[in-house]
């Protein structure tokens, strides 16, 4: 299947989950990343079960914050 | 300093960022940076002004919904997310301990605008990796 990950088209095996994708993409500190699939926010607890489908669009959003 | 990383920002985008930060006083202002990257040079083409959900003079957090909307806009414009920016209303233009602790994206440029001086805003760019902040070379152009 083909999906779009952070703006780039990727070929992935059918049944790839969000959790597997985070690993495949070698995302640093995934615990601080919010994942969206087709603009839906995926709960961290659902990552292992959430399978991706052909045509899906995935974004990784790092928490961004700080203080002076 | 990492001599391989240079960040270019137009005067118009710097003005946009500074004006927004002044409007948001006394709170910190924040947003995202998008553009292109080639041969170690990051060219910021778009500055996004996002809501500080903390609404605080000492802290900031980006709104994830606005973050996603900005990312979608970047994709439509053929730009890449390159980092974020925020203001320090009364402290220098350098990453604070909290900035460093909460810098989870090692690929991001962290741009910090200090409004400590009432007359001369001070803007710098950093990369933060493994708890260490490195200066990036920030070039402003017309």
N, CA and C atoms of all chains as a GROMACS GRO file, in nm:
protein
  630
    1UNK      N    1   0.085  -0.119   0.000
    1UNK     CA    2   0.000   0.000   0.000
    1UNK      C    3   0.089   0.125   0.000
    2UNK      N    4   0.032   0.233  -0.050
    2UNK     CA    5   0.104   0.360  -0.050
    2UNK      C    6   0.038   0.456   0.048
    3UNK      N    7   0.119   0.515   0.135
    3UNK     CA    8   0.068   0.617   0.224
    3UNK      C    9   0.159   0.739   0.217
    4UNK      N   10   0.112   0.850   0.267
    4UNK     CA   11   0.194   0.972   0.271
    4UNK      C   12   0.232   0.999   0.415
    5UNK      N   13   0.361   1.002   0.440
    5UNK     CA   14   0.413   1.023   0.576
    5UNK      C   15   0.493   1.152   0.577
    6UNK      N   16   0.449   1.245   0.657
    6UNK     CA   17   0.511   1.379   0.667
    6UNK      C   18   0.544   1.435   0.528
    7UNK      N   19   0.443   1.424   0.442
    7UNK     CA   20   0.454   1.484   0.309
    7UNK      C   21   0.521   1.399   0.203
    8UNK      N   22   0.571   1.281   0.240
    8UNK     CA   23   0.642   1.196   0.143
    8UNK      C   24   0.566   1.066   0.122
    9UNK      N   25   0.558   1.023  -0.005
    9UNK     CA   26   0.490   0.899  -0.039
    9UNK      C   27   0.579   0.781   0.000
   10UNK      N   28   0.518   0.682   0.065
   10UNK     CA   29   0.594   0.564   0.109
   10UNK      C   30   0.517   0.438   0.071
   11UNK      N   31   0.591   0.334   0.038
   11UNK     CA   32   0.532   0.203   0.014
   11UNK      C   33   0.549   0.121   0.141
   12UNK      N   34   0.439   0.071   0.194
   12UNK     CA   35   0.445  -0.006   0.319
   12UNK      C   36   0.365  -0.134   0.306
   13UNK      N   37   0.402  -0.237   0.382
   13UNK     CA   38   0.324  -0.361   0.379
   13UNK      C   39   0.182  -0.337   0.432
   14UNK      N   40   0.087  -0.408   0.374
   14UNK     CA   41  -0.050  -0.400   0.425
   14UNK      C   42  -0.051  -0.437   0.572
   15UNK      N   43  -0.134  -0.370   0.649
   15UNK     CA   44  -0.147  -0.404   0.790
   15UNK      C   45  -0.049  -0.333   0.881
   16UNK      N   46   0.038  -0.249   0.823
   16UNK     CA   47   0.131  -0.174   0.908
   16UNK      C   48   0.053  -0.088   1.006
   17UNK      N   49   0.095  -0.091   1.132
   17UNK     CA   50   0.026  -0.011   1.233
   17UNK      C   51   0.100   0.122   1.254
   18UNK      N   52   0.032   0.212   1.323
   18UNK     CA   53   0.094   0.341   1.355
   18UNK      C   54   0.221   0.320   1.438
   19UNK      N   55   0.212   0.229   1.533
   19UNK     CA   56   0.329   0.204   1.618
   19UNK      C   57   0.447   0.151   1.535
   20UNK      N   58   0.418   0.061   1.442
   20UNK     CA   59   0.524   0.008   1.355
   20UNK      C   60   0.580   0.119   1.266
   21UNK      N   61   0.493   0.207   1.220
   21UNK     CA   62   0.540   0.316   1.135
   21UNK      C   63   0.636   0.408   1.211
   22UNK      N   64   0.603   0.438   1.337
   22UNK     CA   65   0.692   0.522   1.418
   22UNK      C   66   0.830   0.459   1.428
   23UNK      N   67   0.832   0.327   1.440
   23UNK     CA   68   0.959   0.255   1.450
   23UNK      C   69   1.031   0.255   1.315
   24UNK      N   70   0.957   0.226   1.208
   24UNK     CA   71   1.017   0.224   1.073
   24UNK      C   72   1.077   0.359   1.036
   25UNK      N   73   1.009   0.465   1.077
   25UNK     CA   74   1.054   0.600   1.044
   25UNK      C   75   1.161   0.651   1.142
   26UNK      N   76   1.192   0.569   1.241
   26UNK     CA   77   1.293   0.604   1.341
   26UNK      C   78   1.265   0.741   1.403
   27UNK      N   79   1.140   0.758   1.444
   27UNK     CA   80   1.100   0.885   1.504
   27UNK      C   81   1.163   0.897   1.643
   28UNK      N   82   1.234   1.006   1.664
   28UNK     CA   83   1.296   1.029   1.795
   28UNK      C   84   1.188   1.059   1.899
   29UNK      N   85   1.206   1.004   2.016
   29UNK     CA   86   1.119   1.026   2.131
   29UNK      C   87   0.970   1.021   2.092
   30UNK      N   88   0.926   0.904   2.042
   30UNK     CA   89   0.786   0.895   1.994
   30UNK      C   90   0.683   0.921   2.102
   31UNK      N   91   0.725   0.908   2.229
   31UNK     CA   92   0.628   0.933   2.337
   31UNK      C   93   0.587   1.080   2.343
   32UNK      N   94   0.664   1.166   2.278
   32UNK     CA   95   0.630   1.309   2.277
   32UNK      C   96   0.578   1.355   2.140
   33UNK      N   97   0.537   1.256   2.060
   33UNK     CA   98   0.486   1.287   1.927
   33UNK      C   99   0.336   1.256   1.922
   34UNK      N  100   0.261   1.350   1.870
   34UNK     CA  101   0.120   1.325   1.842
   34UNK      C  102   0.111   1.281   1.696
   35UNK      N  103   0.036   1.174   1.673
   35UNK     CA  104   0.022   1.122   1.537
   35UNK      C  105  -0.118   1.155   1.486
   36UNK      N  106  -0.125   1.203   1.364
   36UNK     CA  107  -0.255   1.219   1.300
   36UNK      C  108  -0.260   1.132   1.176
   37UNK      N  109  -0.375   1.073   1.152
   37UNK     CA  110  -0.400   0.997   1.029
   37UNK      C  111  -0.522   1.058   0.965
   38UNK      N  112  -0.505   1.110   0.845
   38UNK     CA  113  -0.614   1.178   0.774
   38UNK      C  114  -0.680   1.285   0.864
   39UNK      N  115  -0.594   1.359   0.933
   39UNK     CA  116  -0.635   1.471   1.020
   39UNK      C  117  -0.704   1.428   1.149
   40UNK      N  118  -0.710   1.299   1.176
   40UNK     CA  119  -0.764   1.253   1.303
   40UNK      C  120  -0.648   1.228   1.401
   41UNK      N  121  -0.663   1.274   1.523
   41UNK     CA  122  -0.560   1.252   1.624
   41UNK      C  123  -0.572   1.109   1.677
   42UNK      N  124  -0.460   1.038   1.678
   42UNK     CA  125  -0.459   0.899   1.725
   42UNK      C  126  -0.410   0.896   1.869
   43UNK      N  127  -0.490   0.840   1.957
   43UNK     CA  128  -0.450   0.828   2.097
   43UNK      C  129  -0.329   0.735   2.108
   44UNK      N  130  -0.240   0.768   2.199
   44UNK     CA  131  -0.119   0.686   2.217
   44UNK      C  132  -0.155   0.540   2.243
   45UNK      N  133  -0.257   0.519   2.323
   45UNK     CA  134  -0.297   0.381   2.357
   45UNK      C  135  -0.348   0.303   2.236
   46UNK      N  136  -0.386   0.374   2.130
   46UNK     CA  137  -0.442   0.308   2.011
   46UNK      C  138  -0.338   0.283   1.903
   47UNK      N  139  -0.216   0.326   1.923
   47UNK     CA  140  -0.116   0.317   1.817
   47UNK      C  141  -0.088   0.174   1.771
   48UNK      N  142  -0.082   0.084   1.867
   48UNK     CA  143  -0.047  -0.055   1.833
   48UNK      C  144  -0.157  -0.123   1.753
   49UNK      N  145  -0.280  -0.082   1.773
   49UNK     CA  146  -0.392  -0.148   1.705
   49UNK      C  147  -0.434  -0.076   1.576
   50UNK      N  148  -0.395   0.050   1.564
   50UNK     CA  149  -0.441   0.129   1.451
   50UNK      C  150  -0.365   0.092   1.323
   51UNK      N  151  -0.435   0.022   1.234
   51UNK     CA  152  -0.373  -0.016   1.107
   51UNK      C  153  -0.391   0.095   1.004
   52UNK      N  154  -0.289   0.110   0.922
   52UNK     CA  155  -0.294   0.211   0.816
   52UNK      C  156  -0.350   0.148   0.689
   53UNK      N  157  -0.405   0.235   0.604
   53UNK     CA  158  -0.466   0.187   0.479
   53UNK      C  159  -0.411   0.266   0.361
   54UNK      N  160  -0.423   0.205   0.245
   54UNK     CA  161  -0.375   0.269   0.123
   54UNK      C  162  -0.435   0.410   0.111
   55UNK      N  163  -0.349   0.507   0.083
   55UNK     CA  164  -0.396   0.644   0.064
   55UNK      C  165  -0.396   0.728   0.191
   56UNK      N  166  -0.368   0.666   0.305
   56UNK     CA  167  -0.369   0.742   0.430
   56UNK      C  168  -0.260   0.851   0.429
   57UNK      N  169  -0.290   0.958   0.501
   57UNK     CA  170  -0.195   1.069   0.516
   57UNK      C  171  -0.161   1.081   0.665
   58UNK      N  172  -0.033   1.065   0.696
   58UNK     CA  173   0.011   1.062   0.836
   58UNK      C  174   0.103   1.181   0.863
   59UNK      N  175   0.080   1.244   0.976
   59UNK     CA  176   0.170   1.351   1.022
   59UNK      C  177   0.217   1.319   1.164
   60UNK      N  178   0.341   1.357   1.193
   60UNK     CA  179   0.395   1.346   1.328
   60UNK      C  180   0.411   1.488   1.382
   61UNK      N  181   0.346   1.516   1.492
   61UNK     CA  182   0.353   1.650   1.552
   61UNK      C  183   0.423   1.640   1.687
   62UNK      N  184   0.540   1.698   1.697
   62UNK     CA  185   0.607   1.702   1.827
   62UNK      C  186   0.538   1.803   1.917
   63UNK      N  187   0.529   1.767   2.045
   63UNK     CA  188   0.488   1.868   2.140
   63UNK      C  189   0.587   1.982   2.134
   64UNK      N  190   0.539   2.104   2.127
   64UNK     CA  191   0.628   2.218   2.125
   64UNK      C  192   0.588   2.316   2.233
   65UNK      N  193   0.676   2.333   2.326
   65UNK     CA  194   0.651   2.425   2.434
   65UNK      C  195   0.779   2.457   2.507
   66UNK      N  196   0.770   2.548   2.601
   66UNK     CA  197   0.889   2.585   2.675
   66UNK      C  198   0.857   2.699   2.767
   67UNK      N  199   0.959   2.766   2.810
   67UNK     CA  200   0.939   2.878   2.901
   67UNK      C  201   1.065   2.960   2.910
   68UNK      N  202   1.052   3.078   2.964
   68UNK     CA  203   1.169   3.165   2.970
   68UNK      C  204   1.234   3.155   3.106
   69UNK      N  205   2.882   2.584   1.835
   69UNK     CA  206   2.806   2.623   1.715
   69UNK      C  207   2.821   2.516   1.607
   70UNK      N  208   2.713   2.488   1.539
   70UNK     CA  209   2.720   2.398   1.426
   70UNK      C  210   2.739   2.480   1.300
   71UNK      N  211   2.860   2.483   1.241
   71UNK     CA  212   2.886   2.571   1.128
   71UNK      C  213   2.814   2.530   1.002
   72UNK      N  214   2.755   2.411   1.002
   72UNK     CA  215   2.689   2.364   0.880
   72UNK      C  216   2.544   2.409   0.870
   73UNK      N  217   2.493   2.467   0.976
   73UNK     CA  218   2.352   2.505   0.974
   73UNK      C  219   2.336   2.655   0.970
   74UNK      N  220   2.272   2.698   0.863
   74UNK     CA  221   2.246   2.842   0.848
   74UNK      C  222   2.095   2.859   0.826
   75UNK      N  223   2.038   2.959   0.887
   75UNK     CA  224   1.895   2.984   0.874
   75UNK      C  225   1.876   3.124   0.816
   76UNK      N  226   1.800   3.129   0.707
   76UNK     CA  227   1.774   3.258   0.643
   76UNK      C  228   1.630   3.300   0.669
   77UNK      N  229   1.612   3.428   0.704
   77UNK     CA  230   1.478   3.480   0.734
   77UNK      C  231   1.466   3.618   0.672
   78UNK      N  232   1.357   3.640   0.600
   78UNK     CA  233   1.339   3.771   0.538
   78UNK      C  234   1.305   3.876   0.643
   79UNK      N  235   1.336   4.000   0.613
   79UNK     CA  236   1.302   4.110   0.702
   79UNK      C  237   1.151   4.118   0.723
   80UNK      N  238   1.075   4.088   0.618
   80UNK     CA  239   0.928   4.094   0.628
   80UNK      C  240   0.877   3.990   0.727
   81UNK      N  241   0.936   3.869   0.721
   81UNK     CA  242   0.892   3.765   0.815
   81UNK      C  243   0.940   3.794   0.957
   82UNK      N  244   1.057   3.854   0.969
   82UNK     CA  245   1.105   3.893   1.103
   82UNK      C  246   1.011   3.998   1.162
   83UNK      N  247   0.968   4.092   1.078
   83UNK     CA  248   0.878   4.198   1.123
   83UNK      C  249   0.743   4.138   1.166
   84UNK      N  250   0.695   4.042   1.088
   84UNK     CA  251   0.567   3.975   1.120
   84UNK      C  252   0.573   3.910   1.258
   85UNK      N  253   0.683   3.842   1.281
   85UNK     CA  254   0.703   3.771   1.407
   85UNK      C  255   0.715   3.869   1.526
   86UNK      N  256   0.793   3.973   1.505
   86UNK     CA  257   0.815   4.070   1.613
   86UNK      C  258   0.686   4.145   1.645
   87UNK      N  259   0.613   4.185   1.543
   87UNK     CA  260   0.488   4.260   1.565
   87UNK      C  261   0.387   4.174   1.641
   88UNK      N  262   0.382   4.046   1.606
   88UNK     CA  263   0.289   3.956   1.677
   88UNK      C  264   0.331   3.942   1.823
   89UNK      N  265   0.462   3.925   1.845
   89UNK     CA  266   0.512   3.908   1.982
   89UNK      C  267   0.482   4.033   2.065
   90UNK      N  268   0.494   4.150   2.006
   90UNK     CA  269   0.465   4.274   2.079
   90UNK      C  270   0.315   4.284   2.111
   91UNK      N  271   0.233   4.241   2.018
   91UNK     CA  272   0.088   4.243   2.042
   91UNK      C  273   0.049   4.149   2.156
   92UNK      N  274   0.122   4.039   2.170
   92UNK     CA  275   0.087   3.937   2.269
   92UNK      C  276   0.138   3.969   2.410
   93UNK      N  277   0.223   4.072   2.421
   93UNK     CA  278   0.274   4.108   2.554
   93UNK      C  279   0.159   4.132   2.652
   94UNK      N  280   0.168   4.095   2.777
   94UNK     CA  281   0.290   4.050   2.845
   94UNK      C  282   0.319   3.900   2.827
   95UNK      N  283   0.234   3.829   2.751
   95UNK     CA  284   0.252   3.685   2.738
   95UNK      C  285   0.357   3.650   2.634
   96UNK      N  286   0.406   3.529   2.642
   96UNK     CA  287   0.494   3.478   2.537
   96UNK      C  288   0.410   3.453   2.412
   97UNK      N  289   0.472   3.475   2.298
   97UNK     CA  290   0.408   3.444   2.169
   97UNK      C  291   0.484   3.328   2.106
   98UNK      N  292   0.417   3.260   2.014
   98UNK     CA  293   0.483   3.141   1.956
   98UNK      C  294   0.425   3.110   1.819
   99UNK      N  295   0.494   3.020   1.752
   99UNK     CA  296   0.447   2.981   1.619
   99UNK      C  297   0.540   2.881   1.556
  100UNK      N  298   0.518   2.859   1.427
  100UNK     CA  299   0.597   2.761   1.352
  100UNK      C  300   0.672   2.827   1.238
  101UNK      N  301   0.775   2.758   1.192
  101UNK     CA  302   0.858   2.805   1.082
  101UNK      C  303   0.853   2.701   0.970
  102UNK      N  304   0.835   2.748   0.847
  102UNK     CA  305   0.832   2.655   0.734
  102UNK      C  306   0.917   2.710   0.621
  103UNK      N  307   0.969   2.620   0.542
  103UNK     CA  308   1.050   2.666   0.429
  103UNK      C  309   1.114   2.552   0.356
  104UNK      N  310   1.232   2.578   0.306
  104UNK     CA  311   1.306   2.478   0.230
  104UNK      C  312   1.443   2.460   0.293
  105UNK      N  313   1.505   2.347   0.262
  105UNK     CA  314   1.639   2.321   0.315
  105UNK      C  315   1.724   2.260   0.204
  106UNK      N  316   1.839   2.319   0.184
  106UNK     CA  317   1.929   2.268   0.081
  106UNK      C  318   2.073   2.297   0.122
  107UNK      N  319   2.156   2.194   0.112
  107UNK     CA  320   2.298   2.208   0.146
  107UNK      C  321   2.321   2.271   0.283
  108UNK      N  322   2.240   2.232   0.378
  108UNK     CA  323   2.258   2.281   0.515
  108UNK      C  324   2.208   2.422   0.537
  109UNK      N  325   2.140   2.479   0.437
  109UNK     CA  326   2.085   2.614   0.454
  109UNK      C  327   1.933   2.604   0.462
  110UNK      N  328   1.879   2.653   0.571
  110UNK     CA  329   1.735   2.655   0.590
  110UNK      C  330   1.682   2.792   0.552
  111UNK      N  331   1.593   2.794   0.455
  111UNK     CA  332   1.535   2.920   0.410
  111UNK      C  333   1.390   2.926   0.459
  112UNK      N  334   1.366   3.012   0.557
  112UNK     CA  335   1.231   3.023   0.613
  112UNK      C  336   1.145   3.106   0.517
  113UNK      N  337   1.044   3.042   0.462
  113UNK     CA  338   0.956   3.111   0.365
  113UNK      C  339   0.827   3.158   0.431
  114UNK      N  340   0.790   3.092   0.539
  114UNK     CA  341   0.662   3.126   0.602
  114UNK      C  342   0.675   3.119   0.753
  115UNK      N  343   0.626   3.223   0.819
  115UNK     CA  344   0.621   3.226   0.965
  115UNK      C  345   0.475   3.213   1.007
  116UNK      N  346   0.444   3.115   1.089
  116UNK     CA  347   0.306   3.094   1.135
  116UNK      C  348   0.292   3.148   1.278
  117UNK      N  349   0.184   3.220   1.299
  117UNK     CA  350   0.156   3.278   1.431
  117UNK      C  351   0.049   3.191   1.497
  118UNK      N  352   0.087   3.120   1.600
  118UNK     CA  353  -0.006   3.029   1.666
  118UNK      C  354  -0.039   3.077   1.806
  119UNK      N  355  -0.146   3.023   1.858
  119UNK     CA  356  -0.193   3.060   1.992
  119UNK      C  357  -0.106   2.993   2.097
  120UNK      N  358  -0.070   3.071   2.197
  120UNK     CA  359  -0.001   3.013   2.313
  120UNK      C  360  -0.108   2.964   2.409
  121UNK      N  361  -0.126   2.833   2.414
  121UNK     CA  362  -0.235   2.780   2.498
  121UNK      C  363  -0.210   2.802   2.646
  122UNK      N  364  -0.085   2.830   2.682
  122UNK     CA  365  -0.055   2.859   2.823
  122UNK      C  366  -0.095   3.002   2.860
  123UNK      N  367  -0.104   3.091   2.758
  123UNK     CA  368  -0.137   3.232   2.784
  123UNK      C  369  -0.060   3.285   2.904
  124UNK      N  370   0.072   3.273   2.898
  124UNK     CA  371   0.156   3.304   3.014
  124UNK      C  372   0.276   3.389   2.971
  125UNK      N  373   0.324   3.476   3.062
  125UNK     CA  374   0.447   3.552   3.034
  125UNK      C  375   0.572   3.466   3.047
  126UNK      N  376   0.556   3.344   3.102
  126UNK     CA  377   0.674   3.261   3.131
  126UNK      C  378   0.674   3.124   3.065
  127UNK      N  379   0.565   3.089   2.998
  127UNK     CA  380   0.557   2.957   2.936
  127UNK      C  381   0.484   2.967   2.802
  128UNK      N  382   0.511   2.867   2.717
  128UNK     CA  383   0.429   2.857   2.596
  128UNK      C  384   0.410   2.711   2.559
  129UNK      N  385   0.296   2.685   2.497
  129UNK     CA  386   0.269   2.555   2.434
  129UNK      C  387   0.191   2.584   2.307
  130UNK      N  388   0.226   2.515   2.201
  130UNK     CA  389   0.151   2.530   2.077
  130UNK      C  390   0.023   2.448   2.084
  131UNK      N  391  -0.082   2.501   2.024
  131UNK     CA  392  -0.209   2.431   2.014
  131UNK      C  393  -0.196   2.323   1.907
  132UNK      N  394  -0.213   2.194   1.944
  132UNK     CA  395  -0.195   2.087   1.844
  132UNK      C  396  -0.287   2.100   1.722
  133UNK      N  397  -0.409   2.148   1.743
  133UNK     CA  398  -0.501   2.164   1.629
  133UNK      C  399  -0.449   2.269   1.533
  134UNK      N  400  -0.401   2.381   1.589
  134UNK     CA  401  -0.344   2.485   1.503
  134UNK      C  402  -0.215   2.437   1.438
  135UNK      N  403  -0.141   2.356   1.513
  135UNK     CA  404  -0.016   2.300   1.460
  135UNK      C  405  -0.047   2.216   1.336
  136UNK      N  406  -0.150   2.132   1.346
  136UNK     CA  407  -0.188   2.046   1.233
  136UNK      C  408  -0.234   2.130   1.114
  137UNK      N  409  -0.314   2.233   1.143
  137UNK     CA  410  -0.362   2.319   1.035
  137UNK      C  411  -0.245   2.387   0.964
  138UNK      N  412  -0.147   2.430   1.041
  138UNK     CA  413  -0.029   2.494   0.982
  138UNK      C  414   0.050   2.394   0.897
  139UNK      N  415   0.064   2.272   0.948
  139UNK     CA  416   0.137   2.168   0.872
  139UNK      C  417   0.066   2.141   0.740
  140UNK      N  418  -0.067   2.134   0.744
  140UNK     CA  419  -0.142   2.110   0.620
  140UNK      C  420  -0.119   2.224   0.521
  141UNK      N  421  -0.118   2.347   0.572
  141UNK     CA  422  -0.093   2.463   0.486
  141UNK      C  423   0.047   2.455   0.424
  142UNK      N  424   0.144   2.414   0.506
  142UNK     CA  425   0.282   2.398   0.454
  142UNK      C  426   0.286   2.296   0.342
  143UNK      N  427   0.220   2.182   0.361
  143UNK     CA  428   0.220   2.077   0.258
  143UNK      C  429   0.159   2.130   0.129
  144UNK      N  430   0.049   2.207   0.142
  144UNK     CA  431  -0.017   2.260   0.021
  144UNK      C  432   0.074   2.357  -0.053
  145UNK      N  433   0.160   2.427   0.022
  145UNK     CA  434   0.249   2.526  -0.038
  145UNK      C  435   0.383   2.465  -0.079
  146UNK      N  436   0.400   2.336  -0.056
  146UNK     CA  437   0.525   2.271  -0.092
  146UNK      C  438   0.640   2.307   0.001
  147UNK      N  439   0.606   2.347   0.123
  147UNK     CA  440   0.710   2.383   0.221
  147UNK      C  441   0.724   2.272   0.325
  148UNK      N  442   0.837   2.272   0.391
  148UNK     CA  443   0.862   2.175   0.498
  148UNK      C  444   0.858   2.243   0.634
  149UNK      N  445   0.806   2.173   0.735
  149UNK     CA  446   0.817   2.227   0.871
  149UNK      C  447   0.964   2.228   0.912
  150UNK      N  448   1.013   2.343   0.955
  150UNK     CA  449   1.156   2.353   0.989
  150UNK      C  450   1.179   2.382   1.137
  151UNK      N  451   1.074   2.419   1.208
  151UNK     CA  452   1.094   2.445   1.350
  151UNK      C  453   0.987   2.535   1.407
  152UNK      N  454   1.020   2.594   1.519
  152UNK     CA  455   0.923   2.683   1.584
  152UNK      C  456   0.994   2.807   1.635
  153UNK      N  457   0.914   2.902   1.677
  153UNK     CA  458   0.969   3.024   1.736
  153UNK      C  459   0.884   3.060   1.858
  154UNK      N  460   0.947   3.129   1.951
  154UNK     CA  461   0.869   3.186   2.061
  154UNK      C  462   0.942   3.307   2.116
  155UNK      N  463   0.869   3.385   2.193
  155UNK     CA  464   0.928   3.508   2.247
  155UNK      C  465   0.959   3.491   2.395
  156UNK      N  466   1.059   3.565   2.438
  156UNK     CA  467   1.091   3.581   2.580
  156UNK      C  468   1.066   3.728   2.613
  157UNK      N  469   0.954   3.759   2.677
  157UNK     CA  470   0.921   3.900   2.701
  157UNK      C  471   1.026   3.976   2.784
  158UNK      N  472   1.088   3.908   2.879
  158UNK     CA  473   1.177   3.981   2.969
  158UNK      C  474   1.310   3.911   2.995
  159UNK      N  475   1.342   3.813   2.914
  159UNK     CA  476   1.468   3.740   2.933
  159UNK      C  477   1.543   3.732   2.799
  160UNK      N  478   1.670   3.695   2.804
  160UNK     CA  479   1.752   3.698   2.681
  160UNK      C  480   1.708   3.597   2.575
  161UNK      N  481   1.765   3.616   2.458
  161UNK     CA  482   1.736   3.530   2.343
  161UNK      C  483   1.828   3.408   2.348
  162UNK      N  484   1.795   3.319   2.438
  162UNK     CA  485   1.867   3.192   2.448
  162UNK      C  486   1.772   3.088   2.508
  163UNK      N  487   1.794   2.960   2.477
  163UNK     CA  488   1.702   2.860   2.529
  163UNK      C  489   1.713   2.852   2.682
  164UNK      N  490   1.599   2.857   2.748
  164UNK     CA  491   1.597   2.842   2.894
  164UNK      C  492   1.610   2.694   2.928
  165UNK      N  493   1.624   2.666   3.055
  165UNK     CA  494   1.629   2.525   3.097
  165UNK      C  495   1.502   2.452   3.055
  166UNK      N  496   1.388   2.521   3.068
  166UNK     CA  497   1.262   2.458   3.030
  166UNK      C  498   1.256   2.439   2.878
  167UNK      N  499   1.305   2.537   2.802
  167UNK     CA  500   1.309   2.521   2.656
  167UNK      C  501   1.389   2.397   2.618
  168UNK      N  502   1.501   2.379   2.683
  168UNK     CA  503   1.589   2.265   2.651
  168UNK      C  504   1.523   2.133   2.693
  169UNK      N  505   1.464   2.135   2.811
  169UNK     CA  506   1.401   2.012   2.861
  169UNK      C  507   1.284   1.968   2.773
  170UNK      N  508   1.213   2.066   2.714
  170UNK     CA  509   1.095   2.033   2.634
  170UNK      C  510   1.122   2.034   2.484
  171UNK      N  511   1.247   2.036   2.447
  171UNK     CA  512   1.281   2.035   2.303
  171UNK      C  513   1.294   1.890   2.258
  172UNK      N  514   1.184   1.837   2.209
  172UNK     CA  515   1.181   1.694   2.175
  172UNK      C  516   1.219   1.667   2.030
  173UNK      N  517   1.219   1.768   1.946
  173UNK     CA  518   1.246   1.746   1.805
  173UNK      C  519   1.390   1.788   1.773
  174UNK      N  520   1.481   1.690   1.758
  174UNK     CA  521   1.622   1.727   1.735
  174UNK      C  522   1.648   1.787   1.597
  175UNK      N  523   1.549   1.774   1.507
  175UNK     CA  524   1.569   1.828   1.372
  175UNK      C  525   1.518   1.972   1.360
  176UNK      N  526   1.452   2.021   1.463
  176UNK     CA  527   1.386   2.152   1.453
  176UNK      C  528   1.482   2.267   1.480
  177UNK      N  529   1.457   2.377   1.412
  177UNK     CA  530   1.518   2.505   1.448
  177UNK      C  531   1.432   2.570   1.555
  178UNK      N  532   1.494   2.611   1.664
  178UNK     CA  533   1.423   2.682   1.771
  178UNK      C  534   1.466   2.828   1.766
  179UNK      N  535   1.374   2.911   1.722
  179UNK     CA  536   1.406   3.053   1.711
  179UNK      C  537   1.347   3.126   1.833
  180UNK      N  538   1.430   3.208   1.894
  180UNK     CA  539   1.386   3.275   2.018
  180UNK      C  540   1.405   3.426   2.003
  181UNK      N  541   1.294   3.496   2.025
  181UNK     CA  542   1.294   3.642   2.016
  181UNK      C  543   1.290   3.699   2.156
  182UNK      N  544   1.390   3.778   2.189
  182UNK     CA  545   1.389   3.846   2.319
  182UNK      C  546   1.337   3.988   2.303
  183UNK      N  547   1.242   4.023   2.392
  183UNK     CA  548   1.190   4.160   2.396
  183UNK      C  549   1.239   4.228   2.524
  184UNK      N  550   1.349   4.175   2.576
  184UNK     CA  551   1.408   4.228   2.700
  184UNK      C  552   1.441   4.376   2.684
  185UNK      N  553   1.499   4.411   2.571
  185UNK     CA  554   1.524   4.551   2.540
  185UNK      C  555   1.399   4.609   2.476
  186UNK      N  556   1.355   4.723   2.526
  186UNK     CA  557   1.232   4.782   2.473
  186UNK      C  558   1.253   4.837   2.333
  187UNK      N  559   1.378   4.861   2.296
  187UNK     CA  560   1.404   4.926   2.167
  187UNK      C  561   1.465   4.834   2.062
  188UNK      N  562   1.535   4.730   2.106
  188UNK     CA  563   1.604   4.643   2.010
  188UNK      C  564   1.568   4.496   2.034
  189UNK      N  565   1.469   4.444   1.961
  189UNK     CA  566   1.438   4.302   1.973
  189UNK      C  567   1.559   4.219   1.929
  190UNK      N  568   1.582   4.109   1.996
  190UNK     CA  569   1.698   4.024   1.967
  190UNK      C  570   1.649   3.885   1.928
  191UNK      N  571   1.684   3.844   1.808
  191UNK     CA  572   1.635   3.717   1.754
  191UNK      C  573   1.753   3.626   1.725
  192UNK      N  574   1.745   3.502   1.774
  192UNK     CA  575   1.850   3.403   1.747
  192UNK      C  576   1.787   3.269   1.717
  193UNK      N  577   1.867   3.182   1.653
  193UNK     CA  578   1.818   3.048   1.618
  193UNK      C  579   1.911   2.944   1.677
  194UNK      N  580   1.851   2.834   1.720
  194UNK     CA  581   1.926   2.727   1.786
  194UNK      C  582   1.879   2.591   1.737
  195UNK      N  583   1.965   2.494   1.755
  195UNK     CA  584   1.927   2.353   1.743
  195UNK      C  585   1.948   2.293   1.881
  196UNK      N  586   1.854   2.214   1.928
  196UNK     CA  587   1.865   2.157   2.062
  196UNK      C  588   1.860   2.005   2.052
  197UNK      N  589   1.972   1.943   2.089
  197UNK     CA  590   1.982   1.796   2.079
  197UNK      C  591   2.048   1.742   2.206
  198UNK      N  592   1.991   1.636   2.257
  198UNK     CA  593   2.050   1.568   2.374
  198UNK      C  594   2.077   1.665   2.489
  199UNK      N  595   1.985   1.756   2.509
  199UNK     CA  596   1.998   1.848   2.620
  199UNK      C  597   2.100   1.959   2.600
  200UNK      N  598   2.150   1.972   2.478
  200UNK     CA  599   2.249   2.076   2.449
  200UNK      C  600   2.195   2.168   2.340
  201UNK      N  601   2.211   2.298   2.361
  201UNK     CA  602   2.169   2.396   2.260
  201UNK      C  603   2.290   2.442   2.180
  202UNK      N  604   2.276   2.442   2.047
  202UNK     CA  605   2.382   2.492   1.959
  202UNK      C  606   2.327   2.611   1.881
  203UNK      N  607   2.407   2.712   1.866
  203UNK     CA  608   2.367   2.827   1.787
  203UNK      C  609   2.357   2.786   1.640
  204UNK      N  610   2.260   2.841   1.570
  204UNK     CA  611   2.258   2.835   1.425
  204UNK      C  612   2.290   2.975   1.374
  205UNK      N  613   2.342   2.981   1.254
  205UNK     CA  614   2.374   3.112   1.197
  205UNK      C  615   2.246   3.169   1.138
  206UNK      N  616   2.200   3.280   1.193
  206UNK     CA  617   2.075   3.341   1.145
  206UNK      C  618   2.109   3.460   1.055
  207UNK      N  619   2.063   3.452   0.932
  207UNK     CA  620   2.088   3.560   0.836
  207UNK      C  621   1.956   3.626   0.801
  208UNK      N  622   1.947   3.756   0.826
  208UNK     CA  623   1.829   3.831   0.787
  208UNK      C  624   1.856   3.896   0.652
  209UNK      N  625   1.757   3.894   0.564
  209UNK     CA  626   1.778   3.954   0.432
  209UNK      C  627   1.654   4.034   0.392
  210UNK      N  628   1.672   4.126   0.298
  210UNK     CA  629   1.560   4.211   0.250
  210UNK      C  630   1.470   4.133   0.155
   0.00000   0.00000   0.00000
